[in-house]
Amino acid sequence: ITRLMIKTDITNVYNSMTEWIHRWKSNGWETVRDTEVRDKNDFMILDHNRILLDSVAWKLIGSEDDRDAVRQPNCLLDSA
């Protein structure tokens, strides 16, 4: 995999990976309130893996789209 699109209906996850992560990294993984980023290790892993890929896009979706996104992988598992 060299290109990946990640869809989420969780606004904080979307904002974390598209906006806030750049500030966190430049601030030594601290928030604008000078506190350590919550789940810092998870975000560091996500960021590291993002760098390994040619392209990672994040898309904020509505909860209706989320139900479809959950159903699709489950259908694949059922057919395996």
Steps between C-alpha positions, in 0.01 A plus 500: 500500500641837402181709504231490764177684577380483859139592567381589848190650656698610805580870467783490756680221314461685169624832644782326686642346183434787258569810711616456857771236451732747325486739799539215747816378329654847492402554867661175618166317506332755725166669439446875481412477871850363576373154591620173349294382203252236610571165328833642384652160424207405275531826307876455469445155348236635261731782397795266446291271279358800313854603409573151359217529246496715188158642579262490795173690480258550785129550440245605759174317436154509651363226722283364214814447289665341802240224516573412137874502566456250785274273295739469205794338686258275689362372167854415391563310823174307463593386149850384600 
